[in-house]
């Protein structure tokens, strides 16, 4: 099964193919850690991609930390000295430190993906620490030092602002924006014969005029509307807007879309036949 389909099964649909990017990433063997920078427009699509990727690649451990989440005030832990007397209380590790330590521990024996989200909210000092960690594989904090196994550890970084330059140079960057490339769908992928190809070609020209591209499931639902419920230009516009996540409504209703939409309807009617079109018009 292709990576694109595996990602879709785990909630991230895209027409972009990330297999080459991952081959490049996993081919890295310089003694440090593999780092994936998930870039894209602001929004949660980057986070959805990272989580779906961990499941699609069958990572037994996918750990996540969001630097923008508020953390409760630390509660000092009591310390008992060797002679039994109480010592100065020590604050517990932060959620970030606990996650880093846990990820390194897991990596000793099994693959682990660590997703660090909203990195722009972290102090710059943490960016520097992460760069050193990616190079040296050692993470130090108040509890001591732990090592990450480079064969098992994948560090995924998400930020709404540019990464620290040195850290960015350590990473392989992928783009996960909702503006997707058009995929060449075929009638046989949707249970139709070659006679449906002119309809698919007309839809392709409409998507090009819209500057948008549906994912496989969006295309399938739109095609179902078109073959069973759409009987006018306005209904086609409503189905396009309703089925596709990324679409410019003003452009959809602009005069430049009139001819492409009419071509789609004409090819739909040709495919269905006059009798089916007439029955649909009575609905």
C-alpha positions in Angstrom: 0.0 0.0 0.0 1.3 3.5 -0.9 2.3 5.9 1.8 -0.3 8.4 0.5 -3.1 5.8 1.1 -1.7 4.8 4.5 -1.7 8.5 5.5 -5.3 8.8 4.3 -6.3 5.8 6.4 -5.0 7.6 9.4 -6.8 10.9 8.8 -4.4 12.8 6.5 -5.5 13.1 2.9 -3.2 14.7 0.4 -2.4 14.4 -3.3 1.3 15.1 -2.5 3.6 12.1 -2.5 6.0 12.1 0.5 7.7 8.8 -0.2 10.8 10.4 -1.9 11.2 12.8 1.0 11.1 10.0 3.5 13.6 7.9 1.6 16.0 10.9 1.6 15.4 11.4 5.3 16.0 7.8 6.3 19.0 7.6 4.1 20.8 10.1 6.3 23.6 8.4 8.3 25.9 11.0 9.8 25.9 9.9 13.4 23.2 12.3 14.5 19.4 12.1 14.7 17.0 12.2 11.8 15.0 15.4 12.0 11.9 16.1 9.9 10.7 19.7 9.7 7.0 19.8 8.9 6.4 23.1 7.2 3.2 24.7 5.7 0.7 27.4 6.2 -0.6 28.1 9.7 -3.1 25.6 11.0 -3.4 22.1 12.4 -2.8 20.3 9.1 0.9 20.0 9.9 0.1 18.3 13.2 -2.4 16.0 11.6 0.3 15.0 9.1 2.8 14.2 11.8 0.5 12.0 13.8 -0.8 10.2 10.7 2.8 9.7 9.6 3.7 8.0 12.9 0.8 5.6 12.5 1.4 5.0 8.8 5.0 4.1 9.5 3.9 1.8 12.4 5.9 3.5 15.1 5.2 1.7 18.4 5.8 5.0 20.3 4.6 8.4 19.1 5.2 11.1 21.7 3.9 14.6 21.4 4.6 18.0 23.1 3.0 21.3 22.3 5.0 24.3 23.5 1.9 26.5 23.4 0.0 24.5 26.0 -0.1 26.0 29.4 1.6 24.0 32.1 0.5 24.0 35.7 2.8 25.5 38.3 5.4 22.9 39.4 5.1 21.5 42.9 8.3 21.1 44.7 9.1 17.5 45.6 10.5 16.7 49.1 14.1 15.4 49.3 15.4 13.2 52.0 19.2 13.2 52.5 21.3 10.0 53.2 21.2 10.7 56.9 17.4 10.9 56.9 17.2 14.6 57.3 15.0 16.7 54.9 16.9 18.5 52.2 15.9 21.4 49.9 12.9 20.6 47.9 13.4 20.1 44.1 10.9 21.1 41.4 9.8 18.3 39.2 10.8 18.1 35.5 8.6 20.1 33.1 6.3 18.2 30.7 8.8 18.9 27.9 11.7 17.5 29.9 9.7 14.4 30.8 8.8 13.8 27.2 12.4 14.2 26.0 13.6 11.7 28.6 10.8 9.2 27.9 11.5 9.4 24.1 15.2 8.7 24.6 14.4 5.8 26.9 12.0 4.2 24.4 14.5 4.5 21.6 16.9 2.2 23.3 14.9 -0.8 22.2 12.1 0.4 19.8 11.4 3.0 17.2 10.0 6.3 18.6 8.7 9.4 16.9 8.9 12.6 19.0 6.7 15.4 17.7 7.5 18.9 19.0 4.7 21.3 18.0 4.4 25.1 18.1 8.2 25.4 18.5 8.0 29.1 18.0 6.6 29.3 21.6 9.7 27.7 23.1 12.5 29.9 24.4 15.4 30.3 22.0 17.6 28.4 24.5 15.5 25.3 23.8 16.1 25.6 20.1 19.8 25.6 20.7 19.5 22.6 23.0 17.5 20.7 20.4 20.2 21.5 17.7 22.9 20.0 20.0 20.6 17.1 20.8 20.1 16.4 17.0 23.9 16.5 16.5 25.1 14.7 19.7 22.1 12.5 20.6 22.5 13.3 24.3 19.8 15.1 26.3 20.7 16.6 29.7 18.5 18.0 32.4 18.2 18.2 36.2 17.6 14.4 36.3 20.8 13.6 34.5 21.6 12.6 30.9 20.0 10.2 28.5 21.0 9.1 25.0 18.8 8.7 21.9 19.4 5.7 19.6 19.8 7.2 16.1 18.5 3.9 14.5 15.2 4.2 16.3 14.7 8.0 16.9 12.8 10.4 14.6 12.5 14.0 15.7 9.6 15.9 14.1 9.5 19.7 14.4 6.5 21.9 13.7 6.7 25.7 14.0 4.6 28.7 12.8 7.8 30.7 12.4 11.1 29.9 10.8 13.3 27.4 12.7 16.6 28.4 14.3 19.0 28.4 11.3 21.3 25.7 12.6 18.4 23.4 13.6 16.7 23.9 10.2 19.9 22.9 8.4 19.9 19.6 10.4 16.3 18.8 9.2 14.7 17.5 6.0 11.7 19.8 5.3 8.3 18.8 3.9 5.4 21.0 3.0 1.9 20.0 4.1 -0.3 23.0 3.0 -3.9 22.4 2.2 -3.3 23.7 -1.3 -2.7 20.4 -3.0 -1.5 19.4 -6.4 -4.0 18.0 -8.9 -3.9 14.3 -9.1 -4.8 12.5 -12.4 -7.8 10.5 -11.4 -9.0 7.7 -13.7 -12.5 6.4 -14.3 -11.5 2.8 -13.4 -10.5 4.1 -9.9 -14.2 4.8 -9.3 -15.8 1.9 -11.0 -16.5 3.6 -14.3 -15.6 2.7 -17.8 -13.5 4.5 -20.4 -16.6 6.4 -21.6 -16.4 8.5 -18.4 -12.9 9.9 -19.4 -14.4 13.1 -21.0 -16.2 13.8 -17.8 -13.0 13.4 -15.8 -11.2 15.7 -18.3 -13.9 18.3 -17.9 -13.6 18.1 -14.1 -9.8 18.5 -14.4 -10.2 21.7 -16.4 -12.8 23.0 -13.8 -10.3 22.3 -10.9 -7.6 24.0 -12.8 -9.8 27.1 -13.3 -10.6 27.0 -9.6 -7.0 26.7 -8.6 -7.9 23.8 -6.3 -7.6 20.1 -6.2 -9.7 17.5 -4.4 -8.3 14.6 -2.4 -9.3 11.1 -3.5 -12.3 10.9 -1.1 -13.4 14.5 -1.9 -13.3 13.6 -5.6 -15.3 10.4 -5.0 -18.0 12.2 -3.0 -18.2 15.0 -5.6 -18.4 12.5 -8.4 -21.3 10.7 -6.6 -23.1 14.1 -6.3 -22.6 14.8 -10.0 -23.9 11.4 -11.1 -26.9 11.2 -8.8 -27.9 14.6 -7.5 -26.5 17.6 -9.5 -28.8 18.9 -12.2 -27.7 22.6 -12.5 -24.8 24.9 -12.4 -25.8 26.2 -9.0 -26.1 22.7 -7.6 -22.7 21.8 -9.0 -21.2 24.9 -7.3 -22.8 23.9 -4.0 -21.4 20.4 -4.3 -17.9 21.7 -5.1 -18.0 24.1 -2.2 -19.5 21.5 0.2 -17.2 18.6 -0.7 -13.8 20.3 -1.0 -11.9 21.6 2.0 -9.7 24.1 0.0 -11.7 26.2 -2.4 -12.2 29.9 -3.0 -15.9 30.7 -3.0 -15.6 34.0 -4.8 -13.6 32.3 -7.5 -16.2 29.5 -7.7 -19.0 32.0 -8.4 -16.9 34.1 -10.8 -17.7 34.4 -14.5 -14.5 32.5 -15.5 -16.0 29.3 -14.0 -19.2 29.4 -16.1 -17.8 27.7 -19.2 -15.9 24.9 -17.3 -18.9 24.1 -15.1 -21.2 23.9 -18.1 -18.7 21.6 -19.8 -18.8 19.3 -16.7 -22.6 19.2 -16.7 -22.7 18.5 -20.5 -20.3 15.6 -20.1 -22.3 14.3 -17.1 -25.5 14.3 -19.1 -23.8 12.6 -22.0 -22.5 9.9 -19.7 -25.8 9.3 -17.9 -27.9 9.4 -21.0 -31.0 11.5 -21.8 -33.4 9.3 -19.8 -31.4 9.5 -16.6 -31.0 13.3 -17.0 -34.8 13.7 -17.5 -35.6 11.7 -14.4 -33.1 13.6 -12.3 -34.7 16.9 -13.4 -38.0 15.8 -11.9 -36.5 15.5 -8.4 
